[in-house]
């Protein structure tokens, strides 16, 4: 028997659906800290920062994703998570994530020096850090 009441959750990126199904719990990296969402949560819209998104599906399996910044909407007992990227923890290669973080930090240094888009470089560093953190478990 489920510990919590499952409700529909969708985790969507521009490339497609990363997760769609019922979940007992959802924890996302909100702009002001982690947000935990259970069934029958009050309506909510929030900015999301790069980080780890965790959800416990209806079978009780915890699914972890490295997610980019985006938005969360909770409405009528349904959670919609829209992010730039979402990579399942089991699909992350730790060495690739480390290289991506090193490259992102170098790009940010160049951007801070006037050679590149500072916003895009900071965003890439944030997501690369989320990849590394999620890969480490």
ZIQUIRA-V353387 format. One record per residue. SS is DSSP state (H for helix, E for strand, L for the rest). NEAR is the number of other ideal C-beta (glycine too) atoms within 12 Angstrom. D_CENTER is the distance of its C-alpha to the mean C-alpha in Angstrom with 2 decimals. Layout:
ss->SS near->NEAR d_center->D_CENTER
ss->SS near->NEAR d_center->D_CENTER
This chain:
ss->L near->9 d_center->27.79
ss->L near->18 d_center->24.29
ss->L near->13 d_center->23.68
ss->L near->22 d_center->21.76
ss->L near->19 d_center->22.29
ss->L near->27 d_center->19.84
ss->E near->29 d_center->18.58
ss->E near->26 d_center->16.96
ss->E near->38 d_center->13.19
ss->E near->28 d_center->11.86
ss->E near->39 d_center->8.52
ss->E near->27 d_center->9.97
ss->E near->26 d_center->9.99
ss->L near->13 d_center->13.37
ss->L near->13 d_center->14.36
ss->E near->13 d_center->14.15
ss->E near->17 d_center->12.80
ss->E near->31 d_center->10.34
ss->E near->32 d_center->11.40
ss->E near->21 d_center->14.19
ss->E near->23 d_center->16.33
ss->E near->26 d_center->17.33
ss->E near->39 d_center->15.46
ss->E near->30 d_center->17.13
ss->E near->31 d_center->14.29
ss->E near->45 d_center->10.73
ss->E near->29 d_center->9.15
ss->E near->44 d_center->6.37
ss->E near->37 d_center->6.71
ss->E near->27 d_center->9.43
ss->L near->19 d_center->11.73
ss->L near->12 d_center->14.37
ss->E near->14 d_center->12.65
ss->E near->20 d_center->10.83
ss->E near->30 d_center->11.58
ss->E near->25 d_center->12.95
ss->E near->37 d_center->13.98
ss->L near->25 d_center->16.99
ss->L near->26 d_center->19.38
ss->L near->16 d_center->21.53
ss->L near->27 d_center->19.29
ss->L near->15 d_center->20.80
ss->L near->16 d_center->19.70
ss->E near->25 d_center->16.92
ss->E near->20 d_center->15.21
ss->E near->29 d_center->12.84
ss->E near->23 d_center->11.25
ss->E near->40 d_center->7.71
ss->L near->30 d_center->7.58
ss->L near->36 d_center->5.97
ss->E near->35 d_center->5.30
ss->E near->36 d_center->5.00
ss->E near->48 d_center->4.32
ss->E near->34 d_center->7.99
ss->E near->41 d_center->10.40
ss->E near->30 d_center->14.10
ss->E near->25 d_center->15.72
ss->L near->23 d_center->19.27
ss->L near->16 d_center->20.86
ss->L near->17 d_center->19.31
ss->L near->21 d_center->17.19
ss->E near->21 d_center->14.02
ss->E near->33 d_center->11.26
ss->E near->34 d_center->8.58
ss->E near->40 d_center->5.78
ss->E near->43 d_center->4.91
ss->E near->44 d_center->2.52
ss->L near->40 d_center->5.36
ss->L near->34 d_center->7.00
ss->E near->35 d_center->8.16
ss->E near->26 d_center->9.72
ss->E near->38 d_center->10.15
ss->E near->25 d_center->13.63
ss->E near->30 d_center->15.47
ss->E near->18 d_center->18.97
ss->L near->15 d_center->21.73
ss->L near->21 d_center->19.94
ss->E near->25 d_center->17.12
ss->E near->43 d_center->13.41
ss->E near->30 d_center->11.92
ss->E near->44 d_center->8.30
ss->E near->27 d_center->8.84
ss->E near->38 d_center->6.75
ss->L near->27 d_center->8.77
ss->L near->35 d_center->7.50
ss->E near->42 d_center->5.87
ss->E near->35 d_center->8.15
ss->E near->25 d_center->9.47
ss->H near->29 d_center->10.74
ss->H near->16 d_center->14.23
ss->H near->19 d_center->14.01
ss->L near->30 d_center->13.36
ss->L near->17 d_center->16.74
ss->H near->21 d_center->16.93
ss->H near->13 d_center->19.77
ss->H near->18 d_center->18.18
ss->H near->26 d_center->15.09
ss->H near->20 d_center->17.76
ss->H near->17 d_center->19.73
ss->H near->28 d_center->16.93
ss->H near->30 d_center->16.40
ss->H near->20 d_center->20.22
ss->H near->20 d_center->20.56
ss->H near->29 d_center->17.98
ss->H near->22 d_center->19.87
ss->H near->20 d_center->23.12
ss->H near->25 d_center->22.12
ss->H near->26 d_center->21.22
ss->H near->18 d_center->24.65
ss->H near->18 d_center->26.33
ss->H near->21 d_center->24.67
ss->H near->17 d_center->25.71
ss->L near->12 d_center->29.17
ss->L near->10 d_center->29.30
ss->L near->13 d_center->28.37
ss->L near->18 d_center->25.19
ss->L near->15 d_center->22.52
ss->H near->18 d_center->21.29
ss->H near->15 d_center->18.39
ss->H near->19 d_center->17.09
ss->H near->25 d_center->17.80
ss->H near->24 d_center->15.98
ss->H near->25 d_center->12.82
ss->H near->31 d_center->13.29
ss->H near->30 d_center->14.03
ss->H near->34 d_center->10.89
ss->H near->38 d_center->8.74
ss->H near->35 d_center->11.60
ss->H near->31 d_center->11.59
ss->H near->39 d_center->8.07
ss->H near->39 d_center->9.62
ss->H near->31 d_center->12.74
ss->H near->28 d_center->11.59
ss->H near->34 d_center->9.83
ss->H near->28 d_center->12.98
ss->H near->17 d_center->15.19
ss->L near->14 d_center->14.07
